[in-house]
């Protein structure tokens, strides 16, 4: 059971294991999106169909009819990875080996649906995956295995999703046979929990009064979607890649373009320090280097970012 790109990586790893038989994939229903409001399938749905696996997309996974259908499959275990629906008791108790969750954090840190984004926004230096036996709480079940992963300075939501999904899938391939053979003793989660609710899209808007280091965290946490953004000349400007320098005050008012360099790009004053914008995407345009943007849009020093014209 899974929905997101993280779950795709887990699924891809499981498919590689010839000792495992995947009976099918459960994911969220298609949702209408985009300007044309066309139905869009979840990433896991697309991957499962590519792999030739059966796919089921119930609106309510805990509905008695669907639970009865799953019971008829007589599966040994249900693997869950970033699915998006809470499993209730009847479903949790269905398979003999239980329901096992692959979670993108070192539990009990960052329980909830958005651990990767919060990990980046909070400036963590280490993250990891937890393989957990599910109970009726939200990411509260006992731990079967954990593995940590360093967060690199240029890691983004996209890169960490791929790394952690792959790591989780590989670790799960070790856990499943050991769990079936009784070689793993579940251990309770220890320590003070923290939580990772869904990050609201409004948090992707850059406030130039924030410190430069936090703005760069935003850029990393919201790449590629929905994208950290600001406004320039009344139009939305998505920031795709940025770095920061300096922390002692700021040489000009926040949001002001301090200088422009071919190598660093557009350098903007923040509440503390400077933000160097390397890549961006103007509203209705393609992704480009900030130097291309400077040349094409006649941007100049002293202009301000962040002001939305209504």
C-alpha angles and dihedrals in degrees: 000000000000145000116187137069088266089060090049090061091049091049092048091055093048092051089057091061109089091195091066126076113203108205094191148313127260117201141155121285120265114274129208113246143158130041093303093047090227119169111267122196121222114257091250092054091055093047094046092051090048088054092048095245124146112257129204123188110187120179088218115028092191095056108127092236092055093043087052090051091052090049089057090058090063093211121180096220142001116223116205125194122169092327102153102222127089114239116225131213099273091054096040092054095046105091120058092232093044131230114308122201127206106208125189098228142055098265136254081037115086103004111184142055103304109045098140095054094047091047089059096041090052093050097239116177097202132038134157147164132280126205105207138180104235125236131173094280126085105268091329101121127115120281123249097178142345135194128185130220129194117239111230121216092250097043114127135187088269097050094044091048090056095043095046094043091052092045091049092050093049092047091048091055088059095043101049099063092039091050092048091050093048096247095127126072112200113234126203120249112262131203137032111318124228127198137230111195119179108291110239115239090236088072088067091069111098118235105201091204087070119095115273092243091058093049089054089051088054091052091052095043095052099041121149099000135062085352129216107268146185134177129256124181088352095303130105116258119195114211111215103174132013144153134199136225135186127017106200105100123297130275094223140015115297114273094025118129103242099185143330127232131179091228102038097031124208111000113203130187116243131188086275122013132343132296118214110206110208104171132017144161122224119216109280092005140096130268112271144160114276089241089060088050091051092052096043100042099037093235116180141191114276097033116124134235128204101045113122115206112214 
